[in-house]
């Protein structure tokens, strides 16, 4: 199983980035796919996800209205469009896949992502003020 993120970079506050995550080795639609981030000195937190139960999308409050998650099943790819970026969005962003409720729980009720099945290696996002 592989999850490969791309699209990170450095932008000024107010700018935009689009992250991509290509998933291989699993049946794409059988897994919830989520984006997490981890800033220096902080715990990894769920940012957004697409639930495999009903394809619903979810976001943490701090990114609602600015970030949009989407997927392309034909390409086994999940995207995170990030607009109006803020310095506090600076972090390593990780893509993750899980066949159970772990990702959905992490995003919706901030449960630590201790049991997520698969992780990507991450992509750095840096937002300067």
C-alpha positions as CSV (number, residue, x, y, z in Angstrom):
1,X,0.0,0.0,0.0
2,X,1.3,3.4,-0.9
3,X,0.0,6.9,-0.3
4,X,2.1,9.6,-2.1
5,X,1.4,13.3,-1.4
6,X,2.5,16.2,-3.6
7,X,1.7,19.8,-4.0
8,X,3.2,21.3,-0.9
9,X,5.3,24.4,-0.9
10,X,5.8,27.9,0.4
11,X,3.2,30.6,-0.1
12,X,2.4,34.0,1.4
13,X,-0.6,34.5,3.7
14,X,-3.8,34.6,1.6
15,X,-2.3,32.3,-1.1
16,X,-3.5,28.9,-2.2
17,X,-2.1,25.4,-2.6
18,X,-3.5,22.2,-3.9
19,X,-2.3,19.0,-2.3
20,X,-2.7,15.6,-4.1
21,X,-2.6,12.1,-2.6
22,X,-2.3,9.1,-4.9
23,X,-3.4,5.9,-3.3
24,X,-2.3,2.5,-4.5
25,X,-2.6,-1.1,-3.2
26,X,-6.1,-0.8,-1.8
27,X,-9.6,-0.7,-3.2
28,X,-10.0,3.1,-3.2
29,X,-13.7,3.3,-2.4
30,X,-13.4,0.9,0.5
31,X,-11.3,3.4,2.5
32,X,-11.9,6.7,4.2
33,X,-9.1,9.1,3.0
34,X,-8.1,12.0,5.1
35,X,-5.6,14.8,5.4
36,X,-3.8,15.4,8.7
37,X,-1.2,17.9,9.6
38,X,1.5,18.3,12.2
39,X,3.2,21.5,13.1
40,X,6.5,21.6,15.1
41,X,6.0,20.8,18.7
42,X,2.3,19.9,18.2
43,X,0.4,16.7,17.9
44,X,-0.8,15.4,14.5
45,X,-4.4,16.6,13.9
46,X,-7.1,15.6,11.4
47,X,-7.9,18.4,9.0
48,X,-10.4,16.9,6.5
49,X,-11.6,13.6,5.2
50,X,-13.9,11.8,2.8
51,X,-15.9,9.1,4.5
52,X,-16.1,5.7,2.8
53,X,-19.4,5.1,4.5
54,X,-21.4,7.7,2.5
55,X,-18.7,9.8,0.7
56,X,-19.5,12.7,3.0
57,X,-16.8,15.3,3.5
58,X,-15.7,16.7,6.9
59,X,-13.5,19.5,8.1
60,X,-12.2,20.9,11.3
61,X,-13.5,24.3,12.2
62,X,-10.3,26.2,11.6
63,X,-10.3,25.3,7.9
64,X,-14.0,25.3,7.1
65,X,-14.7,27.7,4.2
66,X,-11.1,27.8,3.2
67,X,-10.2,24.1,2.4
68,X,-12.0,21.7,0.1
69,X,-11.4,18.0,-0.1
70,X,-12.3,16.1,-3.3
71,X,-11.6,12.8,-4.9
72,X,-11.2,11.2,-8.3
73,X,-11.9,7.5,-8.0
74,X,-10.7,6.9,-11.6
75,X,-7.3,8.2,-10.6
76,X,-7.3,6.9,-7.0
77,X,-6.5,10.4,-6.0
78,X,-7.7,12.7,-3.2
79,X,-7.1,16.4,-3.3
80,X,-7.1,19.2,-0.7
81,X,-7.6,22.6,-2.2
82,X,-6.3,25.2,0.4
83,X,-7.3,28.8,-0.1
84,X,-6.7,31.9,2.0
85,X,-3.8,30.2,3.8
86,X,-2.7,31.5,7.1
87,X,0.7,31.2,8.9
88,X,-1.0,28.9,11.4
89,X,-1.6,26.4,8.6
90,X,2.1,25.8,8.4
91,X,2.8,22.1,9.0
92,X,3.7,18.9,7.3
93,X,0.5,17.5,5.7
94,X,-0.1,13.8,5.6
95,X,-2.5,11.7,3.6
96,X,-4.0,8.7,5.4
97,X,-6.3,5.8,4.6
98,X,-8.4,3.7,6.9
99,X,-11.1,1.1,6.5
100,X,-12.8,1.8,9.8
101,X,-13.8,5.0,11.7
102,X,-10.4,6.2,12.8
103,X,-10.0,9.0,10.2
104,X,-13.6,10.2,10.6
105,X,-13.3,10.2,14.3
106,X,-10.0,12.2,14.2
107,X,-11.6,14.9,12.0
108,X,-15.0,15.2,13.6
109,X,-14.3,14.6,17.3
110,X,-10.5,15.2,17.4
111,X,-9.7,11.7,18.5
112,X,-5.9,11.1,18.1
113,X,-5.2,9.1,14.9
114,X,-3.6,6.2,16.7
115,X,-5.2,3.4,14.7
116,X,-5.2,4.7,11.1
117,X,-4.3,1.9,8.7
118,X,-1.9,3.7,6.3
119,X,0.0,6.9,6.1
120,X,1.9,8.8,3.4
121,X,5.2,10.4,4.1
122,X,3.9,13.9,4.1
123,X,4.5,17.2,2.2
124,X,5.6,20.5,3.8
125,X,3.3,23.5,3.6
126,X,4.8,26.8,4.8
127,X,2.8,30.0,4.9
128,X,4.6,33.2,5.5
129,X,3.1,36.4,7.0
